[in-house]
Every structure is written in structure tokens, then in C-alpha cells.
Amino acid sequence: MEELVKMVKNDSTKWNDIENILNDLKVQIRYTSLSLLDVNAETNSVNADLLQSLNQAISDLYDFSVKMLKKVAFTASVPSTSPSWNTGTLVFSVVITNVGNGYNPSNGIFTAPTNGNYVFFVNVQSYGTKIICVDIVLNGSTKVRTMAFNNIGSGDSYDAGPNLVVLTLQKGDSVWVRYYAGKGYFTDGYMTTFSGFLI
């Protein structure tokens, strides 16, 4: 081995060739390192784009899921005619629709299951020639009023008193229909109704 080293050292041409080869290898290693750094940067860029796309897809899926979970709508009616009702909350105990279970048919109160803008509609049908007025109330505060008014001299009877309101609710807010004036209501095939839905 020592003799081989001596031979190489003695032969300067070979030594120079080896040095040149080593220098070329160093340059190639540098270029390879730089190329690997470029590949790494490109990979990081692609990964960042993929991660951003994945995050957007997850966000879109979450928004869709929340929308699906937020579906809220109800319609309820009174079970029968009452010629004498004249106080308190009008309880619509016959549930036709109750998506989201916000409406309670035992007490007539809708409780918002989520924040949002809601539309509420009430129709109260008067009993015969009687007058009836009701309010849609939010947390005890009157928002709109409706009146079924019969002009006795004209022969009108069983008139409708509809009204609609859009309300911005917070989760837990309560909306119901409350007596204001008059007496009685009529229903035949669910004419006196209370409805609401999230928009």
C-alpha cells in the first residue's frame, strides 16, 4: 500500500488527475445538494398548496354540515275551535312540521335552537262575527299584531287575521302568539296556524 502511495505521489500527472476528479466530484456534490434543496422547496410548496386545498375542503364540508344541522322550520295548528278564548298564550298543539324541534306544542313557545334570522307567520280565524287580535311576541315583547275583524253590518263572518314578521334571534330566544283583544277563534282543516323557519 505504501508503495502504491509513493508511486502515485511520484507520478504528479496521476496525482493532478485524481485532484481534478475529486474537485469535479465536489462540484457535482454541491450541484446535487442545491438540486435537493430546490426539490425540497418545491415539495414544501406543493405540500403547502395541498394543505391549503385540504383545509378549504374541510372548511366547506364543515359549513355544509352546520347548514344541514341548522335547518329549523315548524307549522302548528289549534286542535279545535274555541268561541271563548281570550287570555294568555295561544297554544298550537297540533304539530304539522317541527324540523329542529324548536317548537314546543305543550306550551306554544318556539325556542331558537341557533342564532339567525327567522320568519314567523300567524293566522287567526275569527269565530263567527267576533273580533280577535293576537300578537307575535319575542321574549315577552310584542313585535307584530294581527286582527280578524268582522264588519257586522256587512254580514262578514269567520274572517282571517294573518301577519308575518322577520326577527333576528339569539340561541335560546323565545317566540310565541299572545292574546291582545277580542274573543274566540275558529279552525276547520287547520285554519288558525303558527309557523316559523330559519332563513
C-alpha positions, 0 to 999 in steps of 0.5 A: 500500500505504501508503495502504491502511495509513493508511486502515485505521489511520484507520478504528479500527472496521476496525482493532478488527475485524481485532484481534478476528479475529486474537485469535479466530484465536489462540484457535482456534490454541491450541484446535487445538494442545491438540486435537493434543496430546490426539490425540497422547496418545491415539495414544501410548496406543493405540500403547502398548496395541498394543505391549503386545498385540504383545509378549504375542503374541510372548511366547506364540508364543515359549513355544509354540515352546520347548514344541514344541522341548522335547518329549523322550520315548524307549522302548528295548528289549534286542535279545535275551535274555541268561541271563548278564548281570550287570555294568555298564550295561544297554544298550537298543539297540533304539530304539522312540521317541527324540523329542529324541534324548536317548537314546543306544542305543550306550551306554544313557545318556539325556542331558537335552537341557533342564532339567525334570522327567522320568519314567523307567520300567524293566522287567526280565524275569527269565530263567527262575527267576533273580533280577535287580535293576537300578537307575535311576541319575542321574549315577552315583547310584542313585535307584530299584531294581527286582527280578524275583524268582522264588519257586522253590518256587512254580514262578514263572518269567520274572517282571517287575521294573518301577519308575518314578521322577520326577527333576528334571534339569539340561541335560546330566544323565545317566540310565541302568539299572545292574546291582545283583544277580542274573543274566540277563534275558529279552525276547520282543516287547520285554519288558525296556524303558527309557523316559523323557519330559519332563513 
